[in-house]
Amino acid sequence: MSNVFMDTYNRLPVTFTRGEGVYLFDINGKKYLDFGSGIAVNVLGHSYPPLVRAVSEQAAKYFHVCNYYQSDVSCAFAEKLAEACAPAGMKKVFLANSGAEANEGACKLARKYSLLKYGTGRHTIVTLKGSFHGRTITTLSATGQEKFHRDFGPFTPGFMHIQGGSVEELEKALDEKTVAGLLIEAVQGESGIVPQTQEFIREAARLCAQRDILLIFDEIQCGLGRTGTFLGLEQYKDEAGNQIKADIVTLAKGLAGGIPAGAVLAGEKTCDIFIKGDHGSTFGGNPVAAAAGLVVLKTVNDPAFLSEISRKGELLCCALKENPKVKQIRAKGLMIGIDIEGEARPLLEAAIARANKQPGLLMLCAGANTLRLLPPYIISDSEIEQGLLIMNELL
Ligand SMILES: Cc1ncc(COP(=O)(O)O)c(C=O)c1O
């Protein structure tokens, strides 16, 4: 434990020194089953051998060259990423370091598209209540949750929050004279795993296309296979049964399996909007992160691997539904929100204290009464059973 950190996190009393597969080990050698993946980051678990190899080999070659030049590995990563997001309509990539940075890039891109085509005054980005888009001043402005706004104003103007699921509010908010983009999570993570309805996304896509408002999907938590498809938005269809396409997609968290990385992906309308000097990032596309990202993309963007994520999610949810303390479960793939009777935080603490009996369990909460599970994709059925046993014992 250290006291020199600013007091920004309500940390749990455990200090880790090592990880292996779905387990983390603390300074006393105690073992913990990780059902949180560092908030959807360690998608391939801890110390996944191909990741360790790729990162070590890249580190032995070079760490960084800066974006005045090209890097072989960053080019390969960007190509693979564009290919993985092509079914969602994506064509080009900007590499960043975090989710907030990716969302800032997306807002800049949407505003410039609108400015070039329609002139000033059409810059509003509509987002949803309950959304989470980051902690910078602009991404906080986009975030539709009051509790994150306290004390930090004034905020970036030009954001508006509407009720998710309400087609009526959507219809009213998407004013073609003032709105540049609609920024949504296919499945809201931070507010307790809230998937958007088919109807809402279908209408959002229809209205955005009709009014030339950019449809931006924040896939930072629900993308990269988490819901059982490469992007969460792939689970939504238009009236003709065609997959919904985006104008812009943002990614981060698990993109490099635990090394900071983020990305803005742009579709047909937006892929040539940024020109030289418009945007940049010192570490964006960092070669070590790119080497890790290539392993993540090659592993995750595979139909058999993705369907295993869905199957494992169902296995977990089916068993949890049986527990009488569980009030409601909202889930897609390995993105699971569980409303429980009573408070979630004491359960997180008890799950850690249980490490005395081996193993402890690491879970997340989202709000006072909701547990959030985001296990690594490489979890086995027997590790899921082990986690379920611990959860049932604790609940
Ligand atoms: C949906 C979503 N968007 C954006 C962010 C911000 O990402 P970062 O913390 O990497 O800036 C998060 C983080 O939890 C997120 O869940």
The ligand as a Gaussian input file, in Angstrom:
#p B3LYP/6-31G(d) Opt

LIG

0 1
 C      -18.001000       2.742000     -22.443000
 C      -16.763000       3.438000     -21.970000
 N      -16.307000       4.502000     -22.643000
 C      -15.195000       5.159000     -22.268000
 C      -14.499000       4.777000     -21.152000
 C      -13.263000       5.544000     -20.745000
 O      -12.135000       4.757000     -20.993000
 P      -10.719000       5.142000     -20.312000
 O      -10.857000       4.906000     -18.867000
 O       -9.747000       4.227000     -20.991000
 O      -10.459000       6.582000     -20.645000
 C      -14.933000       3.679000     -20.402000
 C      -14.229000       3.286000     -19.166000
 O      -14.736000       2.618000     -18.311000
 C      -16.097000       2.998000     -20.825000
 O      -16.569000       1.955000     -20.133000

